[in-house]
Amino acid sequence: MVLVAAIDQLKTDQAEIEIEETGEKIILPVKALTLLGEILKAMSPGNPISIVPLATEVTTQSAAEILGCSRPYLVKLLEEGRIEYTKVGKHRRVKYEDVIRYKKKMKEEQKRHLIEMMNADEELGLYDS
Protein backbone atom coordinates (compact mmCIF):
# COMPACT_ATOMS: atom_id res chain seq x y z
CA MET A 1 0.00 0.00 0.00
CA VAL A 2 1.44 3.38 -1.05
CA LEU A 3 0.41 5.24 2.14
CA VAL A 4 2.11 2.71 4.41
CA ALA A 5 5.30 2.84 2.32
CA ALA A 6 5.28 6.65 2.42
CA ILE A 7 4.77 6.68 6.19
CA ASP A 8 7.72 4.31 6.63
CA GLN A 9 9.95 6.84 4.83
CA LEU A 10 9.12 9.72 7.21
CA LYS A 11 11.96 10.88 9.43
CA THR A 12 9.83 13.01 11.77
CA ASP A 13 6.98 12.48 14.22
CA GLN A 14 4.64 14.82 12.30
CA ALA A 15 3.72 15.11 8.63
CA GLU A 16 2.15 17.88 6.59
CA ILE A 17 -0.72 16.67 4.43
CA GLU A 18 -2.29 18.72 1.64
CA ILE A 19 -5.96 18.30 0.80
CA GLU A 20 -6.01 18.22 -2.97
CA GLU A 21 -9.43 19.81 -3.57
CA THR A 22 -8.95 22.80 -1.26
CA GLY A 23 -5.18 23.12 -1.15
CA GLU A 24 -5.47 23.27 2.65
CA LYS A 25 -2.50 21.86 4.54
CA ILE A 26 -2.80 20.13 7.89
CA ILE A 27 -0.20 18.68 10.21
CA LEU A 28 -0.84 15.20 11.56
CA PRO A 29 1.14 13.04 13.95
CA VAL A 30 2.79 10.09 12.20
CA LYS A 31 0.96 7.80 14.65
CA ALA A 32 -2.36 9.08 13.26
CA LEU A 33 -1.19 8.43 9.70
CA THR A 34 -0.02 4.95 10.67
CA LEU A 35 -3.44 4.24 12.17
CA LEU A 36 -5.11 5.56 9.01
CA GLY A 37 -2.90 3.27 6.93
CA GLU A 38 -3.89 0.27 9.07
CA ILE A 39 -7.58 1.18 8.78
CA LEU A 40 -7.40 1.52 4.99
CA LYS A 41 -5.45 -1.73 4.69
CA ALA A 42 -8.09 -3.57 6.76
CA MET A 43 -10.90 -2.04 4.70
CA SER A 44 -9.35 -2.67 1.26
CA PRO A 45 -10.60 -6.27 0.89
CA GLY A 46 -14.06 -5.09 1.93
CA ASN A 47 -13.80 -6.00 5.61
CA PRO A 48 -15.95 -3.94 7.97
CA ILE A 49 -14.06 -2.26 10.82
CA SER A 50 -14.90 -0.72 14.16
CA ILE A 51 -12.85 1.86 15.99
CA VAL A 52 -13.20 1.43 19.74
CA PRO A 53 -11.17 3.20 22.42
CA LEU A 54 -9.08 0.57 24.24
CA ALA A 55 -10.38 1.62 27.66
CA THR A 56 -13.99 0.98 26.62
CA GLU A 57 -15.80 -1.51 28.80
CA VAL A 58 -18.07 -4.02 27.09
CA THR A 59 -20.76 -6.37 28.34
CA THR A 60 -20.12 -10.07 28.68
CA GLN A 61 -22.37 -10.65 25.66
CA SER A 62 -20.31 -8.23 23.52
CA ALA A 63 -17.05 -9.74 24.76
CA ALA A 64 -18.33 -13.23 23.90
CA GLU A 65 -19.27 -12.07 20.40
CA ILE A 66 -15.79 -10.56 19.90
CA LEU A 67 -14.21 -13.87 20.94
CA GLY A 68 -16.68 -15.97 18.99
CA CYS A 69 -17.81 -17.98 22.01
CA SER A 70 -20.92 -18.29 24.15
CA ARG A 71 -21.59 -15.88 27.00
CA PRO A 72 -21.55 -18.72 29.59
CA TYR A 73 -18.11 -19.81 28.34
CA LEU A 74 -16.85 -16.23 28.58
CA VAL A 75 -18.18 -15.98 32.15
CA LYS A 76 -16.22 -19.17 32.92
CA LEU A 77 -13.06 -17.53 31.55
CA LEU A 78 -13.72 -14.48 33.72
CA GLU A 79 -14.32 -16.56 36.85
CA GLU A 80 -11.11 -18.53 36.19
CA GLY A 81 -9.19 -15.23 36.03
CA ARG A 82 -8.13 -15.68 32.42
CA ILE A 83 -9.61 -12.28 31.51
CA GLU A 84 -9.89 -9.40 33.97
CA TYR A 85 -13.28 -7.87 34.68
CA THR A 86 -15.08 -5.52 37.04
CA LYS A 87 -18.55 -5.73 38.50
CA VAL A 88 -21.08 -2.94 38.26
CA GLY A 89 -23.83 -4.04 40.60
CA LYS A 90 -24.56 -7.61 39.51
CA HIS A 91 -23.22 -7.08 35.99
CA ARG A 92 -19.71 -7.92 34.81
CA ARG A 93 -17.88 -5.49 32.57
CA VAL A 94 -14.78 -6.34 30.56
CA LYS A 95 -12.28 -3.91 29.07
CA TYR A 96 -12.23 -4.15 25.29
CA GLU A 97 -8.43 -4.07 25.45
CA ASP A 98 -8.38 -7.15 27.71
CA VAL A 99 -10.72 -9.05 25.38
CA ILE A 100 -8.52 -8.26 22.37
CA ARG A 101 -5.36 -9.17 24.32
CA TYR A 102 -6.88 -12.55 25.24
CA LYS A 103 -7.99 -13.13 21.64
CA LYS A 104 -4.47 -12.41 20.34
CA LYS A 105 -2.96 -14.69 22.99
CA MET A 106 -5.30 -17.52 21.98
CA LYS A 107 -4.50 -17.05 18.28
CA GLU A 108 -0.76 -17.20 19.08
CA GLU A 109 -1.27 -20.39 21.10
CA GLN A 110 -3.33 -21.94 18.30
CA LYS A 111 -0.61 -21.10 15.79
CA ARG A 112 2.10 -22.53 18.06
CA HIS A 113 0.11 -25.76 18.57
CA LEU A 114 -0.53 -26.07 14.84
CA ILE A 115 3.20 -25.72 14.11
CA GLU A 116 3.97 -28.33 16.79
CA MET A 117 1.46 -30.73 15.21
CA MET A 118 2.90 -30.14 11.74
CA ASN A 119 6.43 -30.78 13.05
CA ALA A 120 5.29 -33.98 14.78
CA ASP A 121 3.54 -35.15 11.60
CA GLU A 122 6.67 -34.36 9.60
CA GLU A 123 8.86 -36.35 12.01
CA LEU A 124 6.51 -39.33 11.67
CA GLY A 125 6.53 -39.00 7.89
CA LEU A 126 2.85 -38.11 7.77
CA TYR A 127 3.35 -34.65 6.30
CA ASP A 128 5.32 -33.64 3.21
CA SER A 129 6.51 -30.05 3.20
C-alpha angles and dihedrals in degrees: 000000000000096000093054091048091049092049090051089057094056116112097193138062093240133048133198113229124193120211104223099211097049102024087229115150123212132182117228131181112251088236089062091050091048090052090048089051091051091048093050092046091052091047097046096084089048097264116153115235137198126204111212127171108246093234092058114122118221134195121256089252092055092045090051091051091050090052094042095237137110121277092241090054090049090050088053090053090050093049090049089054094242091126123029120237143168130219123233104190104310094336126096119222125195127199111243088224091057092049091051091045090053091047092052091047091052092048090051091050091048090051092048092050091048091052090048090051092048091050091049091049090049092051090051091048093245096118129052115204 
